[in-house]
């Protein structure tokens, strides 16, 4: 059958336009399931059907989920403490960013204690062996299968019974049950569904490598992300040797967790202290720079927010923002204009978060405002100053969560002064000199002193 991805209507043959809703190119191949005999109500309703067993959640023992390490501390952090037996993890990233390298290193570490299988549909066994030798791994302990047919992969896995299996990549795997080409929506959905079923039945931890589109999203049907237990994105700035792995979904840990790796000649190396690499190493402070204590998942992290305010020759000055929500910056400029007397209507404003970090929380408001004022006045902020806080539309400073943990991280990195919302100061015991402000103009005035 061919099912419309928009309205769900099914057709016996493919056509360019769905006859029901009129959407073009929305029909995708799907398996036609024959209804079981006697599945509908007869006579007096559904009383003749088999019923399931209902359990009270209070009677269910909630034990800690057993895990085993992947061999890479930053990957274990993103996964919530390690791999869970029977879980399915989907990891995506740009071509050449290091997905295969990361998983091959993990397989080598896991193979020392457990059985691991690397299934590749994009490379030959010789190419995988060359990569293993280049990374300094022992090829003798690494098992590899070059196969794209799903039935063969499952049969091989059933015979070898691995505890950890990598499918590189899910877009290359195809099943005999469908006639569409590998990579089609129906093939990806069907193959992923059967791999998820295999993982749940056998307790094997399965990692699926997924392609990404030119927009940066995972290729294939959206239902693919719903079927798996964790979705990870592997990303990096162009030309940078640092790689960021971020979880956007995790059924066994915190979402939005961030792991940092450095690409070296011998593979990916975990970075245990990412705050040090995201901060400037210049001895002299520069105008337009402020250190922000942000939070990625369960980890507080120090990043540098840079601002450049320059006279504009355009009728509509430019607003270029990288790493922060542009709408948030536009709102912040309006608040500074209305309540703080700082006007940049005839100025170009450029905002950047160093290191390729994307800050999505509102705690960055105060650091951005301080960086803008510093660039406008061409007066650098002290190097030992950190700031975080949310700015309201009336110019007030609102507290952010986990303020004490953020300040402890700043103190551990050698900072001596913090500028935060007044409500974040209550009950804190730290060696930092903390300035608590109730309004944005008060915080800007403290920074000018």
N, C-alpha and C positions, 0 to 999 in steps of 0.2 A: 504494500500500500504506500501511497504518497500522502503525507500529512502536512497541512499548512502550519507554518511556524507562527502565524499571527492569530488565526481564529481556531485552529485545531481541526478543521474539516479534513476528511480523508477522501482520496480519489483513487480509482483503480489504476490510473496511468498518469504519467507526468505531463504537465502543461506549463507554459510560461506564466500564466496568470491563474490565481485561485478563483474558481467560479463562484465561491460563496462570498468572499470579502473583497475581491478585486485587486489584491496586492500582487505585485509582480515578483517572480523569482523567490517565492516563499515555500514552495512544495519540496519536501525532502523525503527521501526513502525511509521507510520504517517497517519493522516486522509486523506481519499480520497474525495476530493471535486468535485462534479459534476458541470460541466460548465453550467452556466445559458443559457437558450435558447435565441438565438439572440445576444450573446455577441460578435460575430466576425463581421468583416466588410462584408457588403453586397453591391453589385452593385458598387456605386460610392465611397466607403470608409467608414469612421467613422462618417459621418455627421448625421446619424440617432441616434447616441448615446446621452444619457443625459450628459450634461456638468456641471462642477462644477463652483462655484462662486469664482472669483479671486478678492482678496482685496489688497489694497496697505498698506504696513506696516506703512506708514506715517499716515494713518487714524486710526490705531489701538491704543487705549489708553493703555499705559504701566503703569499700577497701581502696587503698591507694593503688593507682594504676601502675603495673610493673613496666619498667622501661629498661632499655639498654642504650649505651652511648654510641654515638656515630663516629667517635674519634676526633671530632672537631668541636671544641668548646663553644664557639659562637653559634654553630648550627644547633647544638643541643639547647642553647639558651632560647633560640627562636622557636624550637619545637616544644618548649615548655619543660625541658629537663632530659630529653632524649627521645628515642623512637619507641613507640608503643607497639607491641606485637599485635598484628591484625589490622593496623592502621594503614591508610592510603594517603600519601602526600603528593601533591601536584606542585612542581616547581617550574617556573617559566622565566625567560630572560632573553635578551638580544643574542643574536648569533655571535659566537666567539667570546662571550663574556666569561665563560669558565664553568658552565653547568656540568659538563662531562668530567672536567678535572675535579670538581668538588665531590661528585658522587664516586669517582674512582678512588679518591683518597679515603672516602668513608668506607668503601667496600674493603680496601686493604686493611683498615683498622678493625673492622668488624670480623673479617675473615680469620683473625688470629684466635677468636673464641667461638665464632658461629659460622654456619654455612651461608655463603653469600653468592648471588648469581647476578651477572651483568648482562642484560639482553640488549643488544644494539641492532637497530635496523637502518642506521645511517652510515655506519663505518664497518670496515672489515675487522676481523680479529687481529690482523697484522697492525692495523692503525692503532687499535686499543693497546696492543702490546708495546708499540713504540712510545705511546704516551706514558704508559706505566714505567718504562725504563727511564724516560726523560725526567719523570717526577721522583726517581729514586726508589720506586716501589718494587717489591719482589713479585715478578709475574707468575712465579710458581704457585702462589697461594690464591691467585685470582682466577675465578671461573667465568668464562664468557660464552655467550650463545649469540650467533648472528642469525637472526630469524625475524620475519615480519608476520608470519601466519599465526594468528592467535591460538588456534587449536594445537599447533606444535609447541608453542611457548608454554601453554598450560600443561600439556602432557609431559614436557621436559621438567617443568617445575614440580609436578606431582611425583615424578620418579626421583628427583634429586632432593626434594623437601628442603629448600633453603629457608633460613630465618629472615633473610633480607634480599630483596630483588629489585633491580632497577630496570625500568622500561625506557629506553632512549631511542626514539621518542614515541609517544602515544599516537602521533599523527601518521607514523609509518606502519602501524599495526593494522591488519585487516582480518576479517572473519569470513569463513565460507558461507555463513548464514545470509550475507548480503551480497548484492551484485555490484554495488557502487565502488568507486575507486578508493584506495587508501587516502585518508585525510578528509574524506567527505564527512558531513555532519553525522549521518547515520552510522558510519563506521566508527567514528570516534566515540559516539555515545554507547554503541553496543559493546565495543572492546573494553571501554572503561568500566561499564557495568559488570561485565563478566570478571574482570580483574579485581574489582571491589568485592564481588561475591567470593572469589577464590581467597582473597586475603582474610575475610571474615571467617571462612570455614576452616582454614588451615593455621591461622595465627601468624602468617608471614607478613612482615612489614614491607609494603610495596611503595616505591617512589616512581612516579610518572613524570617524565620530562615533557613539557609542552612548548610548542612554538608560540610566538607572540606576533601580533599584527603590527603594522606600521604605526598604529596609534599607541602601542605599548601594552594592549590588553591581550589576554590569553586567547589564542585562536581556537575555533571550534564552538560548540554549543555552550550556552551559559549553564546548562544543567550539569556540565562536567565539573564545575566548581562546587555545585551542590552535593554531588555524589561523594566527593573525597572528604577526608577528615581535616586536612590542612592544605592551605594554598599559600605558597611562598613565591615572592618575586625577587629575582636576582638582578641588580641594577648597578650602574656605574656612570660617572661622567666621562665624556670622551677624553682620552689621553691620560686619565688618572689610573694609578696602579691600585687604588682601593676599590673594593667591591662591597656593596651593601646588600644584605639579604633581609627581606622584610616579610612578616607574616600578616596577611589580610584576613585569614580565617584559620582558626585552630580549635578543634573540639577538645583538645587535651591540654590547653595552656592559654596564655594571654595572647590576644590578637594585637596587631601593631607592634609586636616585638621586633627589635632591630639587632642584626649581627653584622660585624665589620670584619672584613678580610683584606689582607694585602697580597697582591699577586707577585710572586717571586719566581726565580728560575726553577725552584723545586716545588712549585705549586702554590696553593692558597694557604696563607698563614693567618690564624686568628689574631685579631688585635684586641687585647684584653683591656686596654685603656684608650678608647676612641676619642675621649675628650682632648687628649694631648695632640692628636693629629689634626683636629678640626680648629685648633686655636693657632693664631699667628705666632711665628717664632721671632718676629722683629723685636729688637730690644727697645726701640723708640716707639712710643704710641703714636698712632696716626689719627687724624680727624675723621669723623664719620664711622667709627668702629665701636661696637659695644658687645660685650660678652653676655650671652643669654644662657640661662639654665633651663633647658627644655627636658622633656620626658618622652622617651620612646619605649612603649610597653611598660615594663617594670624597671627600666634603667634610667636614672637621671644622667643627662649628658650636657656638656658645655660646648656651645657652638658660637661662632662669631657672626654677628649681623653687621653688614656693611651698608652704608648709605652714601650717595653722592648727590649733592644738590648743586646745580650749575645753572647760570642764566640761560634762558631759552630764546632762540631766534624764531620760533614758530608761534603762530596764533594760538594753537592749542599745545601747551607744553606736554612733553612725553612723561609717561609713568611706566617704567619698566621694572617688573618685580620678578625675582627668581627665588624660589624656595618658600614663599609665603603667599597666602591668598591675596591676589591683587585687590579684590573688593574690600578686604580688611584694611589694607594700606590706604585706599581712597577714603574710607570712613575715618581712619586715624588722622589723615591730613585735614579733614573737615573739622574734627574735634580740636586739633591744635590751632586751627585758624580762628574758631569761634571762642574758645575758652582760654587759650594761652597767648593769643596775639602773635602767633607765628604764621606768616603768610608766605606761601610758595606758589602763588597763582601764576607768576611769571617765571617760574623755575622748572627745569627738568629734574625729575626725581628718579634715581635708580636705587633699587634695593636688592641686595644679594645675601644669601646665606652660604657661607663657605663650606666646601667639602661635599657639595651635592646633596646635603640634607634638606628634606622637605618638612617644614614645621607647620603642622595643622592646628595646633592648639592656640588658644587666645592669650596664653601667657607671654607670647612674644611681643605684645603691644607696647609695653613700656620700653623694652630694649630698642625697638624700631624707632620710637619717638625720640629717645636719647641719641641714637645714631643720626637721625635727621637734624636735630638741633646742633650736634657737634659738627656736622659737615657744613651747615648753613653759617655757623659762627666761625668755622675753621679753627676750633679749639678742641684738641683731643681730650678724651676722657681718661681718667687714671687707669693704668694697666691692671691694677688689682681690684677693679670694680666689676661686679656682676649685677644683673638686674632681671627681674621677671615680674609680671603683673598684667592683669586685664584692664583695659580702659573702656569705660562706659560712655554712652553718647552725651551725658551731661558733664563729662570730664572727671568723673570719680575713678579711683583706683579700686578694683575689686580683687579679692584674694584668689589664689589658685590652689589646687589640691596638692598634697605632698610637699608643702613648702619647707618643712624641716629637713626632709630627705634631700631636697635640692640644695639647701644651704650647707648640709654636711658634705655633699659632693664638691661644692665650690671651695669649702675650707680645705678639703683634702687635696685640691689642685693648687693650693697656695694663695688663693684670693683672700683679701683682708676686709673688703667693704662690700656691702650688699644694699641695693636699693629696691625695696619691695613695697607691696601694699601694707597699710597699717594693720589690717586684720591678720596678716601672716606673721606678725611679730609676737603675738600673744603666746606666752608660755614657752618660748624658745630658749634653749641653753646652748650657746655656741660661742666660739672664740672670735667670730666675725663681728665687725662693727656694722650694725644693721640700722638703716634709716627707713623707718616706716612712714609712708605718706598716704594721706587720704585722697588727694586730688593730683591730677597730672601736672598742673602748673606748679604745685609744691615740689614734685619730684624733679621737674626741669630746673627749678630754682636751686635745689640742692646740688644738682650736677654742674651748675654754673659757678658754684662757689669754689 
